[in-house]
């Protein structure tokens, strides 16, 4: 077997996804050797290192990779998609099975992004939503904390399961829709590095790409209509049908949210674009 050094950036990949990737690589007589960056590295610096051949492969979350890459850097492979659902950590006394999001009225909920804010506001207008600032785990552990719940992704910047007195609720991707490409690792390399590209081609997950290509192209095409990047998630089910979950905030501030399932990917990007364009122009 051939060892292949891979530099990991901007992400704390779970043991599960690393194990799954390693299994796929071993099937192709490759042994991935992971080297994790000890600091946050700007994307331009990662690109420059690939250009200078300081390393051959960079692994980073697909949402961190621009849709329009430099001509000499390419995505050589995509990983299988890991669970990219959002979770809510809810303080026991604020948990209510009968209410939307299982949150009692006036619950103080902390989020990280504007899109998360807008999505939660649509799902439960009775909660009090705040942006996280600083070490949210430290704040929660303080006496008399007013933080009742935290929305977090699978790979949060804090270990949510360190919390005591909280329940952890998985939200469906149709409730809080992830970023385009969420849950997928992209393996970048230099276009002229033919040997590395051939290695990556053998482990590339085509079904993953079939979904994320739609997500990323849709996000790019509709950006002129939106305040924030489009949240869009595509699933390919066991019948080979494509299900799309879409959420956007128009520049007017109006919300657009819709689902669509169809038997082919053909025309799905165009459908998403047309629906958002139409909603924008009808205001």
C-alpha positions in Angstrom: 0.0 0.0 0.0 1.0 3.6 -0.6 1.0 6.2 2.2 -0.4 9.6 1.2 0.1 12.6 3.5 -3.0 14.8 3.9 -3.0 18.2 5.6 -6.2 18.9 7.5 -7.3 22.6 7.8 -10.1 24.6 9.4 -12.1 21.7 10.8 -12.1 19.2 13.6 -13.1 16.1 11.6 -14.8 13.4 13.6 -13.3 10.0 14.2 -16.3 8.5 12.3 -15.7 10.3 9.1 -11.9 9.8 9.2 -12.5 6.1 9.8 -14.9 5.9 6.8 -12.5 7.8 4.6 -9.6 5.5 5.7 -11.7 2.5 4.8 -12.4 3.7 1.3 -8.7 4.6 0.8 -7.5 1.2 2.0 -9.8 -0.4 -0.6 -7.8 1.5 -3.2 -4.4 0.4 -1.7 -3.8 3.8 -0.2 -3.1 4.7 3.5 -4.1 8.2 4.4 -1.7 9.9 6.9 -3.4 12.8 8.6 -1.5 15.9 9.6 -3.6 18.6 11.3 -2.8 22.3 11.2 -2.2 23.8 14.7 -3.7 27.1 13.7 -6.4 28.6 11.5 -5.0 28.9 8.0 -6.5 31.4 5.5 -7.7 29.7 2.3 -5.3 31.8 0.2 -2.4 30.4 2.2 -3.6 26.8 1.7 -3.7 27.5 -2.0 -0.2 29.0 -2.0 1.2 25.9 -0.2 -0.3 23.6 -2.8 1.2 25.8 -5.6 4.6 25.6 -4.0 4.3 21.8 -3.4 4.8 22.2 0.4 2.1 19.5 0.4 0.1 17.6 -2.2 -3.3 17.3 -0.6 -5.3 19.7 1.6 -8.4 18.5 3.3 -11.0 21.0 4.4 -14.8 21.4 4.7 -16.4 21.9 1.4 -18.3 25.1 2.5 -14.9 26.7 3.1 -13.9 26.1 -0.6 -15.0 29.0 -3.0 -17.3 27.9 -5.8 -15.0 29.5 -8.3 -11.5 28.1 -7.5 -8.3 29.4 -9.0 -7.6 27.7 -12.3 -4.5 25.8 -11.0 -6.2 24.4 -7.9 -8.9 21.7 -8.2 -11.1 19.6 -5.9 -9.6 16.1 -6.6 -12.1 14.2 -4.4 -15.0 14.6 -2.1 -15.7 12.4 1.0 -18.9 10.7 1.8 -21.3 13.1 3.5 -21.4 12.9 7.3 -24.5 13.8 9.3 -24.8 17.6 8.9 -28.0 18.1 10.9 -28.1 20.9 13.5 -28.6 20.1 17.2 -30.2 22.0 20.1 -28.7 21.6 23.6 -31.7 22.5 25.8 -31.6 23.1 29.5 -33.8 20.4 31.2 -36.2 22.9 32.7 -36.8 24.7 29.4 -37.5 21.5 27.5 -41.1 20.9 26.5 -42.1 18.1 24.2 -45.3 19.8 23.1 -43.8 23.0 21.8 -42.0 23.9 18.5 -38.3 22.9 18.7 -39.2 21.5 22.2 -38.5 24.9 23.7 -40.6 26.7 26.2 -41.8 30.2 25.5 -39.2 32.9 26.2 -36.3 30.5 26.2 -32.9 32.2 25.7 -31.4 30.5 22.7 -27.9 31.2 21.4 -26.8 30.9 17.8 -23.8 31.9 15.6 -25.0 33.2 12.3 -27.6 35.5 10.8 -29.1 32.6 8.8 -29.4 30.4 11.9 -31.2 33.3 13.6 -33.7 33.7 10.7 -34.4 30.0 10.5 -35.0 29.6 14.3 -37.2 32.7 14.3 -39.4 31.1 11.6 -39.7 27.8 13.5 -40.6 29.3 16.9 -41.4 33.0 17.2 -41.8 32.8 21.0 -38.2 32.2 21.9 -35.6 34.9 22.6 -32.6 34.4 20.2 -29.2 35.8 20.8 -25.8 35.7 19.1 -23.0 33.8 20.8 -20.0 35.9 21.8 -16.9 34.5 23.4 -16.7 31.1 25.1 -20.3 30.0 25.2 -19.5 26.9 27.3 -17.8 29.0 29.9 -20.9 31.3 30.1 -23.2 28.3 30.5 -21.2 26.9 33.3 -21.3 30.2 35.2 -23.7 30.4 38.1 -27.2 31.8 37.3 -26.6 31.5 33.5 -29.5 32.7 31.5 -28.6 30.5 28.5 -31.4 28.1 28.0 -30.4 26.5 24.7 -27.6 26.5 22.2 -27.9 25.7 18.5 -24.8 23.9 17.2 -23.6 21.9 14.2 -22.1 18.5 14.5 -18.6 19.9 14.7 -19.1 22.8 17.1 -16.2 24.9 18.4 -17.1 23.6 21.8 -17.8 20.1 23.1 -21.6 20.4 23.7 -21.7 17.1 25.5 -19.7 18.5 28.3 -22.9 20.3 29.4 -24.7 18.9 32.4 -28.4 19.4 32.8 -29.0 19.7 29.0 -30.8 17.5 26.5 -29.5 17.2 23.0 -32.1 17.2 20.2 -31.2 16.5 16.6 -33.1 18.7 14.1 -34.0 17.4 10.7 -32.3 19.1 7.7 -35.8 20.4 6.6 -36.1 22.3 9.9 -32.7 24.1 10.0 -31.2 23.8 6.6 -27.3 23.5 6.5 -24.9 25.4 4.3 -24.2 24.2 0.8 -21.7 21.4 1.0 -22.1 20.9 4.8 -20.8 17.6 6.1 -18.4 16.9 3.2 -14.6 17.0 3.1 -13.0 18.3 0.0 -9.5 17.1 -1.0 -7.7 19.8 -2.9 -4.6 19.4 -5.1 -2.7 21.2 -7.9 -4.2 20.7 -11.3 -0.8 19.8 -12.8 -0.1 17.1 -10.1 -1.4 14.3 -12.3 -0.2 11.5 -9.9 -2.1 13.0 -6.9 -5.2 13.6 -9.1 -5.2 10.0 -10.2 -5.0 8.8 -6.6 -7.9 11.1 -5.5 -10.0 10.1 -8.5 -10.0 6.5 -7.2 -11.6 7.6 -3.8 -13.9 10.3 -5.1 -17.5 9.9 -4.1 -19.7 10.5 -7.1 -23.0 10.4 -5.3 -21.8 13.1 -2.9 -20.7 15.3 -5.8 -24.1 14.8 -7.5 -25.7 16.5 -4.5 -23.1 19.1 -3.6 -22.7 20.3 -7.2 -26.4 21.2 -7.2 -26.1 22.9 -3.8 -23.0 25.0 -4.7 -24.2 26.0 -8.1 -27.7 27.0 -6.7 -26.0 29.1 -4.0 -23.9 30.9 -6.6 -26.7 31.6 -9.1 -29.1 33.1 -6.6 -26.7 35.2 -4.5 -27.7 38.5 -6.2 -31.3 38.1 -4.8 -30.3 37.3 -1.1 -28.9 39.0 2.0 -27.0 35.9 3.0 -25.6 32.9 1.2 -28.4 30.4 0.4 -28.9 27.4 2.8 -29.5 24.4 0.6 -29.3 20.7 1.1 -29.8 17.9 -1.4 -30.4 14.3 -0.5 -30.3 11.3 -2.9 -32.6 8.6 -1.5 -32.6 4.9 -2.0 -35.0 5.3 -5.0 -32.4 7.6 -6.6 -34.8 10.6 -6.1 -33.3 14.0 -5.3 -34.8 15.9 -2.4 -34.0 19.6 -2.1 -34.4 21.7 1.1 -33.9 25.4 0.5 -33.9 28.5 2.8 -33.0 32.1 1.9 -33.5 35.6 3.1 -34.3 38.0 0.2 -32.7 41.4 0.1 -36.1 42.8 1.1 -35.9 40.8 4.4 -38.6 38.4 3.3 -38.1 34.7 3.9 -38.3 32.0 1.2 -38.3 28.3 2.2 -39.4 25.3 0.2 -38.7 21.6 -0.5 -38.8 19.7 -3.7 -38.4 16.0 -4.6 -37.9 14.8 -8.2 -36.7 11.6 -9.9 -33.7 13.3 -11.6 -31.3 16.1 -10.9 -32.0 17.6 -14.3 -33.5 21.1 -14.0 -33.2 21.2 -10.2 -30.8 24.2 -10.1 -33.0 26.0 -12.6 -36.1 25.3 -10.5 -34.4 26.7 -7.4 -33.2 29.8 -9.3 -36.6 30.4 -10.9 -38.5 30.1 -7.7 -36.2 32.5 -5.8 -36.1 35.0 -8.7 -39.8 34.9 -9.0 -40.3 35.5 -5.3 -37.8 38.4 -5.4 -39.4 40.1 -8.4 -43.0 39.7 -7.1 -42.3 41.9 -4.0 
